[in-house]
Amino acid sequence: MNKTTQAILLTLVVSIGIGARLSILGWLFFLGIGSALLFGGFHLIVQFYSMNYLAKSGSKSSLLIILSHLSFLGIFLFQSDFDDSRGYSVLDHTFGIESEILNSINSPILIISIITFIVISIIIVKKARRNKVSGDNLQYIIPSLLACLILPFIFINALYANKDLQRTKKLEKTGEFNSIKRALKNSESVEVIKIHPYSARLKNFPLEIMELPNVKIIDLNGQQISTIPDDINKLESLEVLNLLDNNIAEIPKSICDCENLKELRIGGEIQRFPDCLKTMKYLKHLSVQSNTVNDLMDELREFEYLETSHFYLKEGVLDKNKLSEIRKETGIAHKY
């Protein structure tokens, strides 16, 4: 195996092994870091020390290289770690390979991998010393070392991106989408659209949501939305609208045409409720986050079918005594 191929293969193997282990640093994170430094460094030293010999000794050296790399990967992929909920192997957590049989033999495979790795490394070094094949390997060593410092983190990022994608696809099978772009590709199957504020900061209500005819829950909590579009009434199946922690100034009357609306959660500077909102038959819960709630709560008396509510301020002090009296008077209970 020529030296260029050796260097590339070595870099990839070390990066994958270390990246896989460091991607699940749980309670045994010191063990993970320690094994990465110990075995990763040892493997690099052995392979580079023997590179000239391995490049000139034919197919037998290729077999030794492959066995050495496989045993190296075995050390990292079959290590175990755990968090507060459960234990898991690197192979299970990183690549999603779940098997009770495999989990039961993690420790034996790990021990065998360590022993095999050490034995093969000793054989390679002895053969290299005995044959004394010389050559300049600096052009391979420096790029490989630099790559081994960078590639594990690229691998970890790619791993988590893939995990997020798999979780997203699994969630989408239940009808919940956290991407409007992905939702539009499956518009008929979307029942829940939930945009997390850490993934996107929306300043406007996404009009594309109007193209989702079967959406029942819209959760745009923690955004910067200031208006609800008038054509919200196109969403005939809408049951829950969550716009808490936003900047909504007004609730449009058209929302009353969403006859199946059961929960309305609004955050902003709400001055009043539309009269039609107070007579909506299926509206059972109302949450309002506004500095005007001490005045708005008086309107609770006018809601005919409301069962629970939650009022709170962005700033200031909530008039709890007044709210308590209104709750007793109307029978509307408190619910977050």
N, C-alpha and C positions, 0 to 999 in steps of 0.2 A: 504494500500500500504506500503510494507516494506521500511525501511530507505535506503537501497542500491538502490532500484528502484527509490525512491524519489530523491536521490542525483544525479543519472545518468540523470533522466528526467530533473531536474532543471538545471543541467550543460548544457545540450544540448539546452534547450529552451533559456536560457540566452545567450549562445554563438551564436545561430542562429539569435536571435533578434538583438543583438548588432552588430554582424558581417554584417548582411544585411544592417543596418542603416549606419554603418561606411564605407560601400563600395561605397557610393555615396555622399561623403561630398562635396556638391556644395557650393552655396552662404550661405546656412543655416548650415554650418558645426558646428558652435557653438551650435546650437540647437540640432544637432545630438549627439555631445559629451556630452552636458548637459543632454539630455534625457537618454543616455547610463549610465552615472554615477548615476543620480537620480533614475530612475526606475529600473535599473539593481541592484544597491545596495539595494534599498528598497525591491525588490523581494527576493533577497538572504537572507536578514535579516528576513523577514516574514516567509519564508519557513523553514529556519534552526531553528528559534525560536519555530516553531510549529511542528517540525519534529516528536517528540516523540508522541504528541497527534495524529497527522495524521497517524502514523504507527499503532495505536491501536484502531481507532474509526470506522473501517469498510468501507463499500461501500460509505457512505455519504461523508467521507473525500476524497475518490478517486475522486468523482465528483467535490468537491471544488478545489482539486489540478488541475484537468483538466481545469476547468473554469478559474482558476487563470492564468494558463499557456497560455491559448488561448487568454485571454484579454491582457496579457503581450505582446504576439506576435502581436496582433492587434495594439498596441500602436506603434510598430516599423515598421510594414509592411505597415501601411496606413499613415505614415508621408509623407510629401511632401518636395521636394527640387527643385532647378532649377539651370540652368547654363545660358550661354549667348544665347543659342538657344531655350530652351523650359523648361517647368516645368514637373515634373514626380513624381510619387509615388514610394516608396521603392519597393513595390510589382511589379510595372511595370518595373523599371530599373533593379532590382536584378534578378527577375525570368522570365522576358520577357512576363508577363501577361498584354497584352494591351486590354483595354476595355473602351469605352467612358462612359458607364454606371457606371463601377467601379470607374473611375476617378472622375465622378461627385458626388459620395457619399463618397469619401475619408474622408473628414472632419467630416461628421456625424458619420462614423464608428470609426474614431479616438477618437472623444469625448465620444462615447458610450463605447469604449474599456477602456479609462482612468477611467471613472466613475465606470464601472463594476470591473475593477482591484482594485480600492480603496475600494469599498464596500466589495468585496470578501476577500480582505486582512484583513479588519477590522473584518469581521465575523470569519475568521480563527484564528486571534490573540485572540479575545475575548473567543472563545471556548477553545483555548489552555490554556489561563490563568485560566479559570473556572475549567478545568479538572486537571490541574497541574500534567501532566504525565512527569516524569523525566527520564533522560538517558544521557549517554555520547555520544556526536555527533562529537567530535573533529576529529575522524578518517574519517568522511565524509566531514566536513567543509574545512579542509586544502586542500585535493586533488581537491575538487570542485572549490575553489577559484583560485587555481593555473591553473586549466583547463580553467576557465572562462577568465583568462588573456591571454591564448595561443590560444585556439580554435577559437575565432573570427577571428584572423589573418589567421589561416589555412583555415577557411571557405571563407574568402575574396580571398585568393590566388586560392582556388579551383573554386570559382565563376568566377574570371577573366579568369582562364584557360578554363573553360567551355564556356565563352562568346567568347574567341578567337577562340575556336574550331568551334563554331556555325558560327562565321563570316567567318572562313576559308572555311567551307563547303558551305556556301552561295556563296562565291566568286568562289569556284571551279565549281559551276553549270554554271558559265559564261565562264569557260574555263581557268581561271587564277589560278595558283598554286604558293604558296610560300614555298613549300617543295618538294625537288626532290624525296624524299622517297614516299611521297603521290602521286606525279605526275606519278611515275613509275607504280603505281597500277591502274592508269587510263590513260595510255599512249596515247590512241587514241583520248581522249577528251581534251588533253592539247593544248591550243593555246598560252598561256602566261605563262612563268616561270619567277618569280620575287623573288629573294632572297635578303631580307633586311640585311644590314650589322650588325644590332643589333641582329639578330637572328643567324647569322652564318658568320664566317670570312673565306673565301675561298682563299687558296694559289694557287690552280690550277683550271683550267676550268673543271667543272664536265663533265666527258666523258659520264655519264649516260644520259645527255641531248640528245645525238645522238640517243637515243632509243625513242625519242618523235617525231614521223614522221610528225605530223601536227602542230608543234610549229611555231608560227609566230613572237612572240616577246620574246627575251631573255634579261632580265634586271638584270645584275650582278654589278650594280653600287656600288662603295665604298668597293670593295673587295681588295685582294692582288694578283690578278692573273697576271702572267708575260707573259704567252704565250697563243695564240689561236691555238687549235689543227688543224692540216692539214685536218682532215676529217670533218671539219665544213661544207664542201660541201654536206654532207649527208642530211643536213637540207634544203630540196628543197623548203619548204614553208616559210622559214625565211624572214621576212620583216623588223624587227628592231633588231639591236644588240647594246645594251648599256653596254659598259665596261669603262665608265668614272670612274675617281678616282681609277684606277688600276695601274699596273706597266708594261703594254704591251710595249715590245721593238720592235716588228715587226708585220706587218699585212701580213698573209700568202696569197699567190696567189690563194690558193684554195677557198678563200672567194668569188672570182669572179664567181665561179660556183653556188653560191646562187643567181640565176637569178632574184628572186623576192625581193631582198634586196632593201629597200627604204631609211632606215636611218642607218647610222653607226656612233656610238659615242665611241671614243677611248681615254683612258687616260694612259699615261706612258712616255716613251722616244722614240717616233716615229722618225725615221731618214728619211724615205721616204715612198711614197705610191707606191704600185704595179702598173705598167702601165695599167694592165687590169682593175683596179678599176676605172680608169679615163674614161673608155668607157662603163661602166655599164649603160644600158639603163634606168633602173628603180631607180637607186640610185639618190635621190633628195636632201638628207640632209647629211651633214658631220660635226660632232663635234670632235674637237681634243683638248686635254688638255696635253700639253707637253712643256718642256722648249725649244724645237726646233721649235716652231710654227712660229717664225719670219722668218725662212728659208723655212719652209714647205709651208707657204702661197703662195709662188711663184708658186707652182705646181697647184694652183687653176685654173690657166690659161689653164691647159691641160684637165680639166674635161669637158666632152662634154654635159652632161645632168644635172649636178648639179644645183639646184635652190636656196638652202639656205645653210649657213654654220655658224659655231661658233668656233672661235679659242681663246684659252686662255692659259696662262702659270701657272704652279704650283708656280714658283718663277720668279722674274724679271719683266720687263716692256714690255708690248705688243706694237709693232710698229703699232699704230692705223692709222697713216697717210698712211703707205705703204698698210695696209689692205684695207683702204678706197679707195685708187687708184685702187687696184686690183678688188674690188667689182664693181666700176664704169666701169672698162674695161670689165669685164666678165658678169656683170648683175646678179651675185650671191648675193642674199640678206642676211642680218644678221638675224639669228633666234637662240634662245636659245634651 
